[in-house]
Amino acid sequence: MENFTFKNNQLFAEAVALTRIAEEFGTPCFVYSRAALEQQYRAYEEALAGCSHLVCYAVKANSNLAVLSVLAKLGSGFDIVSGGELARVIAAGGDPARVIFSGVGKTIEEMHAALDAGIHCFNVESPLELEQLNDVAMQRNVRAPVSIRVNPDVDAKTHPYISTGLKENKFGVSMEDARLLYRQASTMAGLELIGLDCHIGSQLTSIEPFLAALERTLLLIDELAAEGISIRHLDIGGGLGVQYRDETPPAPQELIHAVRQVLGERPLTLVLEPGRSICANAGVLLTHVNNIKTNGEHRFAIVDAAMNDIIRPALYQAWMDVVPVKVNETAAVHTYDLVGPICETGDFIGRQRELAIDNGDLLAVRSAGAYCFAMSSNYNTRNRAVEVLVDGDQVHLARRRETYEDQLALENPLD
Ligand code: LLP
């Protein structure tokens, strides 16, 4: 996280002290670094130089319009999984012609919206979806660009909730079914077969599962070619992990280098759908310690962020690094459970952390740029946090903090 560094014992986002942001915007507050987002996106682009490619940022990881617009300005494509994400990409200035539409449950309305927008490709995940998309396209007198998502039955060796490429997972179609589906699709007048897609999971920390999946998908592409069905692009999905603690995931360059070696001279456009590896380490969550209490031997630091802001620890037992924003030179070091105000024992941000902190101190949860705000909720009628984007010495309000009025506005009591 080189864009979030300590200077004089204080944590900064680029050139801005995080204490200043907390004073101005309050906490909990998500802070993103434009430079970090750009750097990660460029790592992919640079590694792909000289190879026909499309990097489609997975919007689900962080869908704030400011984040999307930073990437859109760099020419990024986008991987979406809903009509809502399509609306966001368009609002952020993204090019619909560089959008691919993934997901197991696309609705007919979403298919129409995506065809209206002129997206690059639909990643189709089932026989029924293929038929529905064909019908929708025929009604509109167009051909929908299609890729079929195969499930290569490869173990991504990640948390079971975010593993997607095993045959017991709901995603994609088996290699055998894919063969039949391609044959079928090649005869459907409303479809134009352009690609083959595969995404085996998230937070992968080694290259091997990617290569195992690649080997299987290339075999299928070759078999299809022998039958006269030629595929123009291969989408290897997202999934590259990041360092939260002591993981040692490969850098984008390493992954792409290995993939390009296997691809060799094949005339395939390489499509990628990275989410986490672009934005996780481009963000932190600021939170104040509101109360320190002990229950017997146990010390709790109750902070003003909670599982509604950051559900990863509760949902995936994820370890997120938490550091004081300003070194506290007078507090003694103790072991704390960092917990939020929500009425659940699962409401923790970190457990058994050694920290020198007092009431009122400001903490930063690191690596909070991906799957944190995007998965937040209003549980316990808590307003969702404010989000800001730092650009050098400038701070841009990316999303204002919600108010109770915002929350209540959608509901109607009985008279
Ligand atoms: N493409 C598809 C089809 C996906 O399902 C996903 C993520 C991605 C791309 C992006 O994967 P990434 O590069 O971000 O790993 N909430 C979980 C992660 C869920 C991932 C879901 N799919 C977490 O906080 O760990």
Boltz pocket constraint, residues with backbone or C-beta under 6 A from the ligand:
constraints:
  - pocket:
      binder: B
      contacts: [[A, 58], [A, 61], [A, 79], [A, 102], [A, 103], [A, 161], [A, 162], [A, 199], [A, 201], [A, 202], [A, 203], [A, 237], [A, 238], [A, 239], [A, 240], [A, 273], [A, 274], [A, 275], [A, 276], [A, 277], [A, 312], [A, 316], [A, 370], [A, 371]]
      max_distance: 6.0
